[in-house]
Amino acid sequence: MVIVILGILSAVAIPKFVDLRSDAQVAATQAVAGSLTSGSAINVAARQISTANTVPIGSCDDARNLLQGGLPSGYSLGSGFGVTVIPPGTTQSCTVRGPGTTSTATAFITGVL
């Protein structure tokens, strides 16, 4: 009887634990996109005070410089439409792709000269 109960519990629990890896990859990709969005907002605010210690942003690819140490390895960043210019003061959505997965998330980047 005990073996039957353990078999039923393992049949229910194992699929939930196997799926945690893909959930973690999606969450990590969303975290990187959120960090880029926050970094962009801080960059714009700092630029209004002084041009020192700010990063010029003219495309989605430039946004990788908003993170200390750059974009984590395995992640890619783009607009989905090739190289897209982000005019100063406007906000563009940029797609973050996770490493080795099909998980994507959107970062909102504001152009800064």
C-alpha positions as CSV (number, residue, x, y, z in Angstrom):
1,M,0.0,0.0,0.0
2,V,2.8,2.4,0.9
3,I,4.5,1.7,-2.4
4,V,1.3,2.5,-4.3
5,I,0.9,5.8,-2.5
6,L,4.6,6.8,-3.1
7,G,4.1,5.9,-6.8
8,I,1.1,8.1,-7.1
9,L,2.9,11.0,-5.3
10,S,5.9,10.7,-7.6
11,A,3.8,10.6,-10.7
12,V,2.2,13.9,-9.7
13,A,5.3,15.7,-8.4
14,I,8.0,14.8,-10.9
15,P,6.4,16.6,-13.9
16,K,6.2,19.8,-11.8
17,F,9.9,19.7,-11.0
18,V,10.9,18.9,-14.5
19,D,9.2,22.0,-15.8
20,L,10.9,24.3,-13.3
21,R,14.0,24.7,-15.6
22,S,12.0,26.3,-18.4
23,D,10.2,28.5,-15.9
24,A,13.5,29.6,-14.4
25,Q,14.9,30.5,-17.9
26,V,11.8,32.6,-18.7
27,A,12.0,34.4,-15.3
28,A,15.8,35.1,-15.9
29,T,15.1,36.5,-19.3
30,Q,12.3,38.7,-17.9
31,A,14.7,39.9,-15.1
32,V,17.4,40.9,-17.7
33,A,14.7,42.8,-19.6
34,G,13.6,44.6,-16.4
35,S,17.1,45.5,-15.6
36,L,17.7,47.0,-19.0
37,T,14.4,49.0,-18.7
38,S,15.4,50.3,-15.3
39,G,18.9,51.1,-16.5
40,S,17.5,53.1,-19.3
41,A,15.3,55.1,-17.0
42,I,18.2,55.8,-14.7
43,N,20.4,56.8,-17.7
44,V,17.8,59.3,-18.9
45,A,17.5,60.8,-15.4
46,A,21.2,61.1,-15.0
47,R,21.6,62.6,-18.4
48,Q,19.3,65.5,-17.4
49,I,21.6,66.3,-14.5
50,S,25.0,65.8,-16.3
51,T,26.4,64.2,-19.4
52,A,29.1,62.5,-17.3
53,N,28.6,58.9,-16.4
54,T,25.8,58.3,-18.9
55,V,25.6,56.0,-21.9
56,P,24.6,57.3,-25.3
57,I,21.8,55.1,-26.7
58,G,21.0,55.2,-30.4
59,S,19.8,51.6,-31.0
60,C,18.7,48.5,-29.1
61,D,22.2,47.1,-29.5
62,D,23.6,50.1,-27.5
63,A,21.4,49.2,-24.6
64,R,23.7,46.3,-23.6
65,N,26.0,49.0,-22.2
66,L,23.4,50.0,-19.6
67,L,24.2,46.9,-17.5
68,Q,27.4,46.8,-15.5
69,G,29.6,44.2,-17.2
70,G,27.3,44.3,-20.2
71,L,24.7,41.8,-21.3
72,P,25.0,38.4,-19.5
73,S,26.6,35.7,-21.7
74,G,24.1,33.8,-23.8
75,Y,21.6,36.6,-24.0
76,S,21.0,38.6,-27.1
77,L,19.3,42.0,-27.6
78,G,17.6,43.4,-30.7
79,S,14.5,45.2,-32.0
80,G,13.3,42.2,-34.1
81,F,13.5,44.5,-37.2
82,G,17.3,44.6,-37.7
83,V,19.2,47.7,-36.5
84,T,16.6,50.3,-35.5
85,V,17.6,53.8,-34.6
86,I,16.1,55.1,-31.3
87,P,15.8,58.9,-31.6
88,P,16.7,60.9,-28.5
89,G,13.8,61.2,-26.1
90,T,11.7,58.4,-27.7
91,T,11.2,54.9,-26.3
92,Q,11.6,51.8,-28.3
93,S,10.8,48.2,-27.4
94,C,13.7,45.9,-27.6
95,T,13.6,42.1,-27.5
96,V,15.8,40.2,-25.0
97,R,16.3,36.5,-25.9
98,G,17.5,34.0,-23.3
99,P,20.4,31.6,-23.7
100,G,19.6,28.4,-25.6
101,T,15.8,28.9,-25.2
102,T,13.0,30.4,-27.1
103,S,12.1,32.6,-24.1
104,T,11.9,36.3,-24.9
105,A,11.0,39.4,-23.0
106,T,10.6,43.1,-23.9
107,A,12.8,45.9,-22.6
108,F,11.8,49.5,-23.1
109,I,14.8,51.7,-24.0
110,T,14.8,55.5,-24.3
111,G,17.2,57.1,-26.8
112,V,19.9,59.4,-25.4
113,L,22.6,61.3,-27.2
